[in-house]
């Protein structure tokens, strides 16, 4: 029998999913899912904000039918384009060696939740990247240890107040008044570290349909969070414009692309749809796709260049924007000069395997509940 269900909203750049999550033993499992396509967002703004209420209404009704449960409480994953990350070093000195308590940690956070006079952002997550005790001893578990000094390298994730207000407004109209928020990028980073069994800093890049997120996970927090409006949809647009075909046809051709193919100029990708044959020259199409991936990788590289400490970190790449192209990882590796690995859902070889935000949100929501 399933334990009490929790409902989580995953907002992507081309679709929104409502997840029903249940804890089985010590693990959170997605037991039901409802999904709807929508116009997405660009540069931190929804393209069609008025369609959100209709989309949310459909998701809630569909989920209620599937689970036979009323949706009263929702946790919303906030995409990176609506977030900023602020890192702070916070230090407290004790008169004499002191055994660190949970209360000491809470006090460090509570005394540093003020981010100036701006009302544009609200804190949705805060996490430790590391603690430093006497003699520069670094740890992620300071409670119970004695020290005269306690330094916390803390990561605070803030979401746009306009995003939060919009979500609350839409769900209030649907009679859902209990809504909270967590960072999607933090959720993916936490999941990636768990899957790869690492405690070392890692870079997680999620390339979606029209947006890309770049996050550096350190400890339990983010040392960097950035995003830019470029993704797999731009590849389709490039194919459409250069080859003079419709966006829909470009999308179908894109699914055929294998960047490692060595082709002659008279070789073609071919797709038959409703009796119509769609053709695109392999050599030129691959050039188009590779060029856009190089552009995306260059922006990723520029973002990471903000701190030399990021230069040696591995990149784990996820999302459907470019990951399904055979040879894409090599292009990103050549441009960024980082080791690049796939970040996929464990034991999943389906077309959904690069959609890691869902399981990440389910896991993080269980941790912070």
N, C-alpha and C positions, 0 to 999 in steps of 0.2 A: 504493500500500500504506500502511495506517495505521501511524503510529508507536506506540510503547508507550502503552497505555491507562492513564489515571488515573481513579479512581473518586471521585465527590463526592456527598455526601448533602445534599440540600436539604430542610430541615424547615419546612414551612408550618403554617398554623393549621388546615387541614382535610385536607391530604395530605402525604405524604413521597415525594420522588423520589430515585432513585439514578441518577446520570449517568455515562456513560462518555465521557471527554474525550480527544481526540488532538490533538497539535500538527501542523498542516499548514502548512509554511513558518514564519511568525512568529506565526501565529494559532491559538488554541485553539478547537476545534470540538467540539460535543456530537454524538457519533455514535450513541449509543443511550441510551434512557431507560426506566426502569421506575418505575411510580407506584402507590401504594396509599393509599386513604382511611383516616383514623383520627379519633379524637375531638379531637385538638388539645391546646392548653394555654391556661391562663388565669392571669394574675398570676404568671408564672414557674414554674408547676407543670403537669406533664402531667395531663390529666384521667383517663387510663387508662394509667398507666405499665406495667402488666403486659402490655398489648397490643403494646408496642414490639418485643419479641423476635420475636413472630410476624410483625409487619410487616417487620422487617429480614430475617428468614429468607426471606420471600417475595421481597423485592427482590433479595437476593443470588442466589437460585436462578434467578429470572427473568433477571437480568442475565447470569449465567454462560451461560444457554441462548442468549441473544441474541448475545453476543459470542464465545462459545466460549473464554472466558478465565476463569481462576479469580480471584476477588476476594480479594486478600490485604491490600491497603492502602486505607484510606478517609480522605478529608479531609471533615470535617463542618462545614457552615456553621452557625454558632451564631446563633439568632434573637435579636433585640434584647431580648426579655423576659428572657433569661438572661445579659445583659451589662450592664456599666457602662463608662463612658468617663472616664478621668482625664487631664487636660491638665497638663503641667509645663513651666516655663521653666527650662532648664538652661544654665548659663554656665561657660565655662572661659577663664581668662586665661593668655596666654603671656608669657614674659619679654621677648621681642622679636617683631617680625612673623614669622609662622610659616606655612609652606605647609600648608594643611589636607589631611589624608590620610583615607582610609577608616577607618584605625585610630582616628583622633581621634573620628570619628562613633560608631564602635562603642563606644568607651570611655564616651562620654556616655550612651548607652543602658544599657550594662552596669552603670554606677554608680548607676542610678536605677530598677532593677527591683524595689526593696523598697517595698512598700505597707503598712507597718506590721505589726502582729502578727496581723492577721486571716488565718485559713486558709479563708475562705469563697469567695475568688476567686483565679483564676490568670490571668496575662497570656497572651493568645493572639495579639495583634498589637501592634506599636508602629511608628509612622510619623511622619515630620516634617511639621509644618504650615508651618514656614518656618525658615530660618536667618538670623541677623543678624550681620554682620561689622562692622568698624570703620566709623565715620561713619554708623551706622544703615543700612548697605547690606543690603537684604533679598534673599535668593536661595533657590532650591530646589536649587542645585548648587554647594556651597561647596568641594568637593574640587578642589585645585589652585590655589585662590585664597589670597593671603597676608593675614593679619590678626593683630592682637595679641589680639583677643577673638573668641570663638566662642560664640554663643548659639543654642540649639536650643529652639524651641517644639514640644514632642513630644506626641503623642497615644498613650495606652496604652489598649487595650481589654482588659478583664478579663472572663472568663466565670465563672459560678457553678461552684464545685468540685463541687457536687452534680450538676449537669448533666454535667460531664465524667466524673465517677465513674460515673454511670448509663450513659452511652454506652459507656464502656470495658467495664463489666460485661456489657452486652448483647452487644457484639461479641465479647468474649472467649468467651462461651458458644457463639458461632457460629464459633469457631476463627480469628477475625481479631484479631490482637494488635498491629497497627500502625495506630494511629488518631491523626490530628492535627486541629487545629481552627483555623478562621478566622471572622472576623466577617461575617455576611451583609450587614449594613448598610454596612460599609466596602466590600464587594464591589459593592453596588449603587451607592454613591456614586462609586466609581472608574469603573464602567461608564458612568454618567450623564454624568460630566465628559468622558469620551472621546467618547461619541456626540455630545455637544453642542459638542465642541471648545472647551472653556473651561478656563482655569486659575484663574478667579475662584471664591470661595466660593459654594456652592449648598446649598439645602435639598432633601433627598430624603425624601418621605413615602410609605410603603408601607402602604396600607390593605388588610388581609387579611380573612378571614372573621370572626375574633373578636379580632383584635389589630391595632394600628396602630403603626408605627415612625416616629420622627422623627429624622433625622440631618442634621447640618451638615458637609459636606465642606470642608476648608480644606487646600490643598496636597495632600499624600498621606495625610492623617489626618482623623479626625473631631474637630471642635471641640465637638460636642454629640451625645449619643445618649440617646434616651428612648423609652419605649413605654407604651402603655396598652391595656387589654383592652376594645376596642370596634371593631367592624368591620361588614362587610356582613351577617353573620349576625344582628346586632341589628336591622337594617332588616327582615329577614324576620320576626323575632320581633315587631316592632312591628306589621307588617301583619297577622300572625296574630292578635294580641291585639285590635287595634282592629276588625278586620273579621270576627272570629270564624270563621276558617278554619284548616285544618291548616297546619303549618309547610311541608310539601311543596307545598301549593297556593299558599302565600304566596311560596315561592321561584319558582314558575312565573309568578305574576303580576308579581313584581319584575322579571323579565327583559323585561317589556313596557313598563316605565315610561320615559317621556320627559318630563323635567321642564319642557321648554319649551312643551309643549302648552297652549293656552288652551282649556279645555273648559267645557261646560255641566254643570250638576249631574246631568243624566240621561245623560251619556256614560259608557261603561264600557270598561275593559280586559277582553278576553275570551280565555280559553285553553281549548281542547278537549283533554282528556286521557282516553284510553280510553273515549270516548263520553260523558264527563261535561263539561258546560260550566261553567267557573269564571269568575265575573264579579267585578269590583271597580270601584267608581266612580272615574273618573279623577281628579276634583278632590280627593277625600279621600285617595286613595292617594298622589298627588303631595305632598300636605301632610305625610303620614306620612313619606315618604322624605326630603323636604327638611328636615324637622325633625330627623331623626337625623343627616343630613349636617352640618347646622348645629352640632349637639352635638359631632360629631367635629372639625369645623373650630375650634370654640371651644377645645377641649382643645389642639389643635395651636398655636393662637395663644397660649394661656397658657404652653405650654412654651417657645415662641420668645421670649416677653417677658422671659426671664431675663437677656438681654443686648441692649441697644439696637442693637448692631452687626448683629444678625440682621434688623433691621426692614426693611432695604433689599434683602435677598437674594431671589432668585426661588425659588419652590417648584416642584419637579418631582414630580408625583404618579403613583404606579404601584400595582400590585396590583389584584385583581379586586373588592375590597370596594365601591368606589363609582365607579371610573373608567369603567365601562361605561354609566353613566347619562348620557344626553345632557343637558347643563346642570349637571352636578355641579361642574365646574371654576368656573363662575360663582358658585355658592353658596360654595365655599371661598374664592374671591377676595374676595367681599363681606364675609365674616366676618373673614378674616385680614388683609386690606388688602395682600396680597402679589400680585405677578404669579404666575400659576399656569399651568404647562405640563404637557402629557402627557409621561410618561417611558415609552416603549415600546421593544420590541425593534426594531432596524433592519430595514427591508425585510420586516416581518411585519404583515400585516393580518388574521391569524387571531384566534380567540378567546383565544389564548395570548399575545397581544402585550404584555399588562401584567404577565406573569410574568417579571420581569427578574432575579429572584434567581439563576436557573439560569445564565444567561450571565455574570452578574457573578461568581458563585463560580468558574466555569470560568476566567475571565480572571484573577482575583486569585490563585487557586491556582497558576496558571502563573507568576505574577510572584514569589510567595514561596517556590516550591518549592526 
